[in-house]
Amino acid sequence: SVVIGVLALQGDVREHARALEQCGATAVRVRRAEELDDLDGLVIPGGESTAMWKLMRAFDLLEPLRKRIGSGLPAYGSCAGMIMLADRIVDGADGQETIGGIDMTVRRNAFGRQVDSYESTIDFDGSPLDAVFIRAPWVESIGAGVEVLGRVELPDHPHGAAGGSQHAGSRPEGPHRRIVAVRQGRLMATAYHPELTGDPIVHRYFTELVRQSKNEE
Ligand code: GLN
């Protein structure tokens, strides 16, 4: 079996642990750098990315996380966790840093203040999934090495299509669809919270990714 850590600084840790156990993984809570050593994979939960970033700084976790994830630890970030795995953020707080690893730009709080919470049936890796977005980011642009696992059809709201600036060299999205699930190698991220809706499809995908990565070593 595989051991998957859930970063337990902040956010909905228990729901992720439960979902991982349902997929046959052993879930452990992680708060200290030493605890990263024994993991086969790591989940970074949803919560608040600025708080998470400050706690990572306070607990001396940011550099160890960068190092461990940079050297091949599989990781999955949900919502605030997606922000933490992004190489670039738009609308971050002053000086806000990420762990990085996925060659993408994410827009923080992208769905706009009037759409704090949004539910929609979307597509994950070719299967339908009920997704819940809570003050969620979306992916503004991706590099060539990033695989899209899912997109959302935007709700009709004033902030939505304003989304914006596409970076040179990126693959632009149409005005009404946004990327909300991605994978780059051993890293994956979703803008929504699959741990809250009870469908194990995303956690199963990640657990399988962790198993395969472990077998390759
Ligand atoms: N808006 C939050 C942030 O910027 C993310 C919200 C969430 O994780 N549900 O980190």
Residues whose N, C-alpha, C, O or C-beta is under 5 A from the ligand:
A	BS01	LIG	G46 G47 E48 S49 T50 S78 C79 A80 R108 N109 I134 R135 A136
